Amino acid sequence: MPTEEHRTARQTRPAPGALLLCRAEPESVAAAAQLLREHMLLASAGEEWSVLVPEGRPWLEGDEPVDRVLTGWATALAVSAPWPVLALWWDADRAGFTLASGFRRPVGYVWLADGTPAGEDEAMRTFAGRLGLDPVLDMQSLDGLTRPDSEVDARARMRGLIAVLTRAGMSLPAGLAPGESADNLHEAARGGPHVRIESSGWRDALRAELDAVEGGRLGPWLPWAGGPGAHTLALTQVTAGLPLAVWGLRRRSAGWVAAGAVLLAHGLLGLAYEAVRPLD
């Protein structure tokens, strides 16, 4: 029979929670976030930073781990926008982050609940490089997060990561702290200035996708831009998006399904436009 001490230990273990940090203004993030078709709160998180606070249904109502969901969501947002997306996540056993940027392979790091590092040092260097962090001061702080320290748990590691991002202009609204449950995060975000992202139909999602991509780094590659790489990009997106979406469906991963759907939508739209556009 479990003792009172064991019951208390279980109650104090952090519930699953997550945040999506986007290096963009809320106006830009709002359009792209429609692609995820999830209820989220969007708030400013400092100069040129925004934060999306998910309700957490995929991991609270299903069996999918929070880290897998957030990696898929971050990837889906990053391929449709000109800014990087950083997913912060935690559950009872681990905490970590995933950085997605364009079509590059996501990079991440994990700590066990007691703070034990469980990632590769190279991931931190890649993380710092992609966000343009200070190669000396910030990298020194990040290196410290990869070193064993029996006095520092996973929540403290995440606070250390956020401190580094603060020097890059990021400032989380009050109450959005690592280790909090999805409900507590939502309550904290709801109390400040925010925009609610509602799930939308496929037409609205596609329109949001076009708005996000047209003004981003992929704009010159879109079919109506007349760029030489448009056809190649469309084929690449279809080739990558279909197996990714199928894999996500088999694994019942909402995040990876979203990422595959975004790629497929881009690719199929590009091929369709190329097929019907008037010849010059």
N, C-alpha and C positions, 0 to 999 in steps of 0.2 A: 504493500500500500504506500503511495507516495507521501512523503513527509511534507510539513508546511514549508520547509526550506526549499524542497524541490518544486512545490507549486509556485512559490514566490519567484524562483529562478526562471520558470517558464513564462510567468507573467511579465518579467522585466526584459525578456528577450525581444529584440526589435521586430516588429511586424514588417512584412514586405512593404516597400515604398520606393518611389522613383521620381526623378525630375529630368526634364529634357531642357538643356540649356542651348540656346541658339545664338550665334554671334551675329545678330541682326536686330533691327528695330521691330517692335510688335506688329506694326502694319504689314511688314513683309512676311513675318512668320504666320500671321493669321490666315493668309491665303493658302500657303503651303500646308498648314496643319489640317486643313479640310480633307486632305488626301487620306489621312489615317482613319477617318470616319469613327472617331472616338470622342466621347465627351471629355473635354479638358478645359482648364482655366489657363489663360494666357496673361502674363504680367510683365512689366518692364523689370529688368534685373541689372540696372546700371547703364552707362553709356554704351550704346551699340550692342547690348545684350538683352535677351528676353528669356523667360522661363515658362515652360509648359508643365502644368501639374495634372497628370492623368488621374482618373477616378480609380483605375486599377482593376477593372473587372476581369481582364484575361487571366490574371494570377490569383485574384481573390475568389472568383467564381469557377475557375477551371484548374487544371493541373499543370499549366505551363509555367515554368520558372520565370521570375520577373526579369532576370538578366537576358534571357532569350527574347522576350517580348520587346524590351527596350532596345536591344541591338537591332532588331528588325525595324522598329519605328525610326530609330536614328538613321539607319541606312536609307529608308524610304524618303525621309525628309532631305537628306544630304544630296541624293542624286537628282532632286528636283529643284535645287536652290543653289545660289552662288556662295553660300556661307556654311561653315562647319556646324555640326550638331554634336553636343556632348551629352550622353546619357549617364546619369548617376543613379545607382540602384543599390538596394540592400535587402537582406532578408535575415532570418534567424541564424543562418550559418555563415554568411559571407557578405561582403560589400565590394563594390568596384565601380568602374566606369568604362564606357566605350565611346571613342571619338570616331565619328564618320565624316568624311569629307569627299564629296563628289563620287567618282567611281573607284577611288582608291580603297584598298582593303582596310576595313575598320581596325583600329588599334585599341587595346584596352589593358586593364590591370585589375587584379583581384586580391583582396585580403580576407583571411579567415576571420571569424567573429572575434577571436582574441587578438587580432592585429597582425598575425603572422603573414608576411608577404607570400603570395602565391602566383606571382607574375614574373615576367622577364624584364630585366633592367633596360634592354633595348627599346621596349615598348614606351617607357617614360621618355626616352630621348626622342623617339618619333613623335610622341604626343606634344612635347615642347616645341619641336620644329614645325609641326603643322599649325599650331596656334600662334607661332611667332613669339614665343615667350623668351625672356632674357636667358641667353645661353650660359650665363655665369650664376647670377643671383637666383633665378627661378630654378635652374637645373640643379643647383646645390640643394634647394629645398625639396625638390622632387626626388633626388637621390636619397635623402633622409627617409622618405616614405617607403623605400624599398629595403631598408636595413632592419634587422630584427631588433625589437624593443619590447620587453615583457611588460612595460608600464603603459603601453599604448594599444588600445583596442581598435577594431575596424571603424567605429564611429569617429574616433580621434584622427585616424588616418584620413578619413573623408574631410574632416574639418581642416586638416593640413592642406589637402588638395584645393579646397575652396579658398584658403588664404592665399595660395599662389595665384589663383584666378582673379582674386580681388585686385592684385597688383596690375592685372591686365584690363581693369575697368569693370569687372563683373561685381555686382552687389545684390545678393539675394534679398528679397523682401523678408521682413520679420516673420519668424515662425516656420520658414522653410529650411529645416535643419535635417541633416542626415540622421537616420534612425527613427524618424517619426513615421507613423502609419500613414497610408494613403488618405484615410479619413481626416486625420489631423492636418496633413498638408493642405488638403482641399479647404478645410475650415480656415486655415491661416491665410491662404491665397484669396479666399472669398471676402475676407475682411478688408482688403486693400483694393486699390484701383486695378481692374482686370477686365478682360474680355472673355466671354464663354465661347468655346469652340464647340459647335454642335455637329453631330454626324449628319452627313448630307447624302443625297442621291448621287448616282454615278455621273449625271450631267453636271451637277454643281462641282463635284470633285474634279472632273476633267477640266472644267473651266478654271478652277483654282490652280490646277497643275499647270495649265498653259500660262496663266498670269505669273506664276512663280518662275517658270523656266524662261519665258520670253525675255524677261529683264535681267537674267542671270548670265553666267559664263557660258551656258549652252545656247544662248540666243543666236549667235552666228551660225550654229550648226542646224538650226531648225529648217525644215524643208522650204518654208516661205521666205527664208533669208537668202536662198539661192547659193548657199555655201557648198563647196565641193565635197565636204565631209558628211553632208546630211544623210545620204543613202547608206554610207558605211555605218554611221552612228545608229540609224534606225535598225539595220540588220543586227548589229551588236546588241542593242537593247532587247530585241525579240529573242535572240539566241540566249541571252543571259536571263531574261525575265521569266520565260516559260518554265524552265526546270526549277528556278528558284521558287516560283509560285506553287508548282506541283510538290516540291519538297516541303514547303510550308504547310500545304494542305495535309500531306501524309503525317507530318509531325504535329498537326493541329496548332501551328504557330501563327497567331494573328499578325505578329510583327513581320515575319518573313513573307507571309502572303501579301502584306501591304507593299513590301519592297519589290516583290516580283510583279505585282499588279502595276505599280508605277512604271517600271521598266517596260512592261508589255504595252501599256497605254502610250508611252512615248514612241516606241518603235512602230506599233501598228498605225498610229496616227500619221507618223512620218511617211510610211510606205503608202498609206491610202492617199495622202495628199499628193505624193509624187505621181501616183497612178492617174489621178484625175485632173491635175493642174493643166492649164492650156499650154500648148507648145509655143515657144517664142518664135 
